[in-house]
Amino acid sequence: MELYSLTIHELQEKIKNGDVSAMQIAESVFSRIDAVEERVHSYIRLMKEEALAAAAKADENIKKGDIQPLTGIPVALKDIVCTKGITTTCGSHILHNFVPPYNATVVEKLSAAGAVFVGKANMDEFAMGSSTETSYFGPTSNPWDLERIPGGSSGGSATAVAADECIASIGSDTGGSIRQPAALCGVVGMKPTYGRVSRFGLIAFASSLDQIGPFTKDVEDCAIMMNVLAGYDPKESTSVKTEVPDYRRFIGGDIKGWKVGIPKEYFVEGIDPEIAAAVKKAIAVVEKCGGQIVDITLPHTQYCLAVYYIIAPAEASSNLARYDGVKYGLRTADARDLMEMYTKTRRQGFGAEVKRRIMIGTYALSAGYYDAYYGKASQVRALIRRDFDEAFQQCDVILTPTTPTPAFKIGEKTDDPLQMYLSDIFTISTNLAGIPGISVPCGFTAAGLPMGVQFLAGHFEEGKLLQIASAYEKNAAIEKRRPTL
Amino acid sequence: MEFETVIGLEVHAQMLTDTKIFCNCSTKFGGAPNSHACPVCLGLPGVLPVLNKKVVEYGMKMALATNCTINPSNSFARKNYFYPDLPKGYQISQFAYPLAEHGYILLEINGEQKKIGITRIHMEEDAGKLMHDENNPVSYVDLNRTGVPLIEIVSEPDMRSPEEAADYLKRLHEILVYLEICDGNMEEGSFRCDANVSIRPKGQEEFGIRAELKNMNSFRNVQRALEYEVKRQQYLVENGQKIVQETRLWDDAGGVTNSMRSKEEAHDYRYFPDPDLVPVMVDEIWIARIREELPELPLVKRERFVKDYQIPTYDAGVLTADKALALYYEDVVKLCGKPKQASNWVMGDVLRFLNEEKRDIRQCPISAKSLADMITLIEEGVISGKMAKDVIDDMYKTGKPPQDIIKEKGLVQITDEGELIKTISAIIEASPNQLKDYRGGKEKLFGFFVGQVMKATQGKANPQLVNDLLKKMLT
């Protein structure tokens, strides 16, 4: 086995036993990157020099007996989290040269936990997209079929894990941007509860929905990452002061007697039949593990997409106003006055999807339309949240498909935004309600494309998700395949 | 046609907190450009605002001092517009749920109290400043002021004349400074005012079309601008023209207001709740604690001065206009026990000295103790009131206590009866004709004798004693 193909907990064992050094792991991962990156394009920027220095440092610490939870573990960062002194582009032309003078809180935490940063992963521009095709730096390919999209917006973070170009990675999830690519790339991806992981240093798309989370090769690694990422941050007002459990202790726990809710609204026509079958199998596995299946209803599900596509663009239109060419990032070369500088900079700096959402959001907040759009959407959002509150009176966790279809072809939906938006149909409600969700691999299509099953739980119940996900992972015994690259 | 003027004011007051409203940068005025500006001030990607609780407390003080109801859950909203001095492209302000609402302050108009309603008080962040190069087509952005906390105090359209508006503004200013939450400096922009003004035929209930006036940076300018604007609107109506809703800028040099933008050109700020901040929850315990911390407010102090010290309302008004002055006055009274005399000396001589040099009572060289001593010395007859005029002059110039100055100048009053009798006898002997005339009924000559005694004693004779002795010795 190559080192790059191992999990965090496997590598940790080897490090602890003195079998491998952090440097060997880093070199293994970079050799893999050399071999496959050209075809996959997981990264916008590689940090080889910094990574090797960090690995050397990790080895010194290991020698001293100082071994932290992620010591020597190569981790990729979605290029939406700010890295001090290292260009952070958010997949956009407008920030192509932006170098933050600070680290995101998660970067500080990962760094303190000993992680070795491999690079900045590719993403849809400003996290707006479901395929990583809107990146200014070009698309990322799905390692399972290079002609297909990896999902998005955290596509690069998902492929970096799937293609063994890192051991784990960080993504952000506003409407499914971790879980959807995790499902399409056959890895584990978690969106924690809103307020669980600090957003400080995460470049904002839709502030009331954005949440940082991990991509990992298995559920145990997800727990290890969550132990590092979770926690209150005084730098973020919406961060929540709730005790963080040791997530690892949920791994291997049984789910006997757990009530697992199946929302009828998530099993309707339009789902790919192979996914429907795979999820059905997943339900059977959960039952076999002692889970008790209960039919539940989330009656406002049909409004999720509409509500999301008002609230997210509205917040985005405001969050992206700061990219005006005045202070940093792109500034147009030829402008005669202020207004021209603004319009040309933004015209040149943003891609089509970002512009579309800025316009939708601006419209939704405009005088005379606010009540009908943003106001109404906020009210319905409260109902969606209530749906989940009521559902969790009846069940411990909810099980749904992560995506309606497996990975589609690059270019297939770029001209049809509505079709593209539908890729997130099963993941968006989670963000609107602020609850946590996890996507776990649940098999492959006949064509060899990965599929994912999603578990949802109440606020701050990440432990429950890890427990059922690990029980499922163990008992489903999904065939261990690796993409052929 | 007779018109009635309708005015409402929007006041922005910078809060005197040490740090900014959403980060830890200093709020100090001045400083090299962008020296008080961190990533939060700069609106860099990914940074987040964290509310400074002190700002809430300062705002609560103003809310309580102006009889407002504090919203138990108030929240921040984003006001979106593009401008280079606004690094995020939006200002964090409050919109639907302001800190406080439904208050009022009382004005004294022709001896009668009038209530001016306060619609709302909300918190927000200040913007930066642009500096334009005079020689090159270049502008510079200084973000030191970005994020300095402001409260905006919006009045009801309750004022009926520019004088009333100016009076309201002064009272508001006085309260802010009394609360020590704003330095009130209009020139540096820590106290700013916009005005909404309209006119309507007397007796009409419906409001006229209003103009919003900006760029008035002194009390005088606010009044001048309003006076001009009222005249301008009257002229338009009287000449059959229409008033349009617009924003107008006061031009101080020209003494006129000019149109800046019409209603059609007005911004659509697209306010919406700021998702980066959580609602500010204010409970009764917090309110009670802030209420405890409130100092005595100007109006209450004024009424107390009139009642306790038996001084005229006007005097009480002057003495309480500045909290430090009121404190000084009360110290003097406490030390000498003569409120009326203390008021006369403070309002007369002390304020005259200070005004001549544009100084503040905090910089007054005469301590409250010295002034009280001087008043006591007069009361005890050690010096005369006339002598005191010279003494206080020296006290101001040198900062020395009155006792020292009296000693140095040998100014002590002659109160020794024997000595004065001797002097008076000599004068009477030397003025036989005047004595005769006086005794013959020319009572006016009494003054002549007083003058002679004062001349002989170089003014040091105790005037009361001289009077008494002369009356006895001349008859």
Interface residues (C-beta under 8 A of the other chain):
Chain A: V81 C82 T88 C90 L95 F98 P100 P101 Y102 A104 R199 F200 G201 L202 I203 A204 A206 S207 S208 P234 K235 E236 S237 T238 A314 E315 S317 S318 L320 A321 R322 D324 V326 K327 Y328 L338 Y342 T362 L365 S366 A367 Y370 Y374
Chain B: P39 L42 G43 L44 P45 G46 V47 L48 P49 V50 L51 R78 N80 F82 P84 P87 K88 G89 Y90 V141 D268 R270 Y271 F272 P275 D276 L277 V278
